[in-house]
Amino acid sequence: MNKITLILTTALFALLSLQNTDANAQFVRIDVEEIDNGGIVPGKTFRVFAVFENSGDILDAVYGEASAPLKITSTKPFYQHPKGGPLSTDIQRYDMSVNPELAFDSWVTIGSEDNYMNALSGFIMEFGSFETEGGEISTDNGAWFVTPDKRQSMAPKSKRILLMQLTTEGKIDGFINLHGRTKAVYENEIQVGGGDQIKVEGLRCLLYRLLLMKLPPY
């Protein structure tokens, strides 16, 4: 019998200094998935998800502020396709059908992977270096967001909401902050519960290269 051990020096998102408060109780963790890009673009492609306690919980903003800056960096440039953009709203489905590399562009989002029915916006976000040079994403007074009435802001059955896709040959590091609301509970069309604030700050992002080590039979 062969044993395969997966060394997770990769695809690791660590939560640092996260206290168990009412404001973040509905937030569970960050999930990271590596997307097979078939080697048609340089580096590895990762998708990052926020996981919530219940389907229907809402994420309306990923933000940075003076007391909790947002920054995402890589030791090598983020891959940027000429037909892409910094937001998932910039990814056109038709363009992907004729430019397969566009599917692995680097962008940020809340819940949607392309422009279809996507209401994502940026607020005082400067994406210039990220988009033109594959540089960092950073702000201490901005956000990308959707209004909480949009379907993409609501956690589906999987309870996961997509936050970003990043492609790079380097090591990714940084911090993000999340804001949302718990699922509202109604009886006879009257809200009787839920709707409490979710606010999670200082989520440290660490992504490294996956290493598979095949151990001898035993």
C-alpha positions in Angstrom: 0.0 0.0 0.0 1.4 3.4 -1.0 1.0 6.4 1.3 0.9 9.9 -0.1 1.5 12.8 2.2 0.4 16.4 1.2 2.7 19.0 2.8 0.6 22.1 3.3 3.3 24.7 3.0 0.9 25.9 0.3 -2.7 27.1 0.0 -2.6 28.0 3.7 -4.6 31.0 5.0 -3.8 31.7 8.7 -6.1 33.6 11.1 -4.0 35.8 13.4 -5.3 37.6 16.5 -8.9 36.7 15.7 -10.9 36.9 18.9 -14.2 35.1 19.4 -16.6 38.0 19.5 -20.2 38.4 18.5 -19.2 40.3 15.4 -17.2 37.5 13.9 -19.0 34.4 15.4 -20.7 33.6 12.1 -17.4 33.6 10.2 -15.9 30.1 10.1 -12.7 30.2 8.1 -10.9 30.9 4.8 -10.8 28.2 2.2 -8.3 28.1 -0.6 -8.5 26.0 -3.8 -5.9 25.6 -6.4 -7.4 25.8 -9.9 -5.7 23.7 -12.7 -4.6 26.2 -15.2 -3.0 23.6 -17.4 0.3 25.5 -17.6 -1.1 28.0 -20.1 -0.2 30.9 -17.8 2.8 31.3 -15.6 2.5 30.1 -12.0 -0.3 28.6 -9.9 -3.9 29.8 -9.8 -5.8 30.0 -6.4 -9.3 30.8 -5.5 -10.0 32.2 -2.0 -13.3 31.8 -0.2 -14.8 33.0 3.0 -16.8 30.3 4.8 -19.8 31.3 7.0 -21.8 29.5 9.6 -25.1 29.5 7.6 -26.3 29.7 4.1 -27.9 33.1 3.7 -25.3 34.9 5.8 -24.1 38.0 4.0 -20.7 39.4 3.0 -21.0 42.9 1.6 -17.5 44.2 1.8 -13.8 43.3 1.8 -12.1 46.4 3.1 -9.1 48.2 4.6 -9.1 51.1 7.1 -6.4 53.0 9.0 -6.6 50.7 12.0 -6.8 47.5 9.8 -5.1 48.0 6.4 -5.7 45.6 3.6 -2.7 44.4 1.7 -2.1 41.4 -0.6 1.4 41.0 -2.1 3.3 38.3 -4.0 7.1 37.8 -4.3 6.5 37.5 -8.1 4.0 39.5 -10.2 0.3 38.5 -10.2 -0.7 37.3 -13.7 -2.8 39.9 -15.5 -4.4 39.3 -18.9 -4.7 42.2 -21.3 -8.5 41.7 -21.6 -9.0 41.3 -17.9 -9.2 43.7 -15.0 -8.9 44.0 -11.2 -12.6 43.2 -10.6 -14.5 40.1 -11.6 -16.9 42.4 -13.4 -14.1 43.0 -16.0 -14.1 39.3 -17.0 -16.3 38.9 -20.1 -17.6 35.4 -20.8 -17.3 35.7 -24.5 -13.7 37.0 -24.2 -12.8 33.8 -22.2 -14.2 31.6 -24.9 -11.7 33.0 -27.4 -8.9 33.8 -24.9 -8.6 30.8 -22.6 -5.7 32.4 -20.6 -8.3 35.0 -19.4 -9.9 32.4 -17.2 -6.8 32.6 -15.0 -6.6 36.3 -14.7 -6.1 37.8 -11.2 -9.0 39.7 -9.7 -11.1 40.3 -6.6 -14.8 39.8 -6.1 -17.7 39.0 -3.8 -19.4 35.9 -5.0 -19.2 36.2 -8.8 -16.4 35.0 -11.2 -17.3 37.1 -14.3 -19.5 40.0 -15.4 -22.8 38.1 -15.6 -25.3 39.6 -13.2 -22.4 41.0 -11.2 -23.0 44.1 -9.1 -19.5 44.4 -7.6 -18.0 47.8 -7.2 -14.8 49.3 -5.8 -14.8 52.2 -3.3 -11.7 54.4 -3.1 -9.6 51.4 -4.4 -6.5 52.0 -6.4 -5.8 48.9 -8.5 -3.4 50.6 -10.9 -0.2 48.7 -9.9 -2.1 45.4 -9.5 -3.6 45.6 -12.9 -0.7 47.1 -14.9 2.3 45.5 -13.3 0.9 42.6 -11.3 1.7 44.5 -8.1 0.1 44.5 -4.7 -3.5 45.3 -3.7 -3.6 47.7 -0.8 -5.8 50.3 0.9 -6.3 51.8 4.3 -9.5 53.6 3.3 -11.3 51.6 0.7 -13.2 48.4 -0.2 -14.7 46.2 -2.9 -18.3 45.6 -2.1 -21.9 44.7 -3.1 -25.1 45.9 -1.6 -26.6 43.2 0.7 -29.7 42.8 -1.3 -27.7 41.2 -4.2 -27.7 37.4 -4.5 -24.0 37.2 -4.8 -23.5 38.6 -1.3 -25.4 35.7 0.3 -23.7 32.5 1.2 -25.1 29.6 -0.9 -25.6 26.0 0.4 -21.9 25.5 0.5 -21.7 28.5 2.9 -18.7 29.7 0.8 -18.4 33.1 -0.8 -15.7 33.7 -3.4 -13.3 36.6 -2.6 -10.6 36.5 -5.2 -8.7 34.6 -7.8 -4.9 35.0 -7.8 -2.3 33.6 -10.3 1.4 34.0 -9.6 4.7 32.2 -9.5 5.5 33.7 -6.1 4.5 33.5 -2.5 1.4 35.4 -1.5 1.1 37.2 1.8 -1.1 39.9 3.3 -4.1 40.8 5.4 -7.8 41.2 4.6 -10.9 42.3 6.5 -14.5 41.2 6.0 -17.8 42.9 6.8 -21.3 41.4 6.5 -24.5 40.4 8.3 -26.0 37.2 9.6 -29.0 35.7 7.8 -32.2 37.5 8.7 -35.0 35.3 10.3 -38.6 36.2 9.5 -41.9 35.1 10.8 -45.1 36.3 9.1 -42.9 38.7 7.0 -41.6 40.3 10.2 -37.9 40.0 11.1 -37.6 38.3 14.4 -33.8 37.5 14.4 -30.5 37.6 12.6 -29.2 40.6 10.8 -26.4 41.0 13.2 -23.1 42.5 12.1 -20.2 40.3 11.0 -16.9 42.0 11.2 -13.6 40.1 10.9 -10.3 42.0 10.8 -6.7 40.9 10.4 -7.0 37.7 8.4 -3.5 36.9 7.3 -3.1 35.5 3.9 -0.3 33.0 3.3 0.0 30.9 0.1 2.9 28.8 -0.8 3.6 26.2 -3.4 2.0 22.8 -3.0 4.4 20.0 -2.3 3.4 16.3 -2.8 5.7 13.7 -1.2 5.2 10.1 -2.0 6.4 7.9 0.9 7.7 4.3 0.4 5.3 1.4 0.6 4.7 -0.2 3.9 
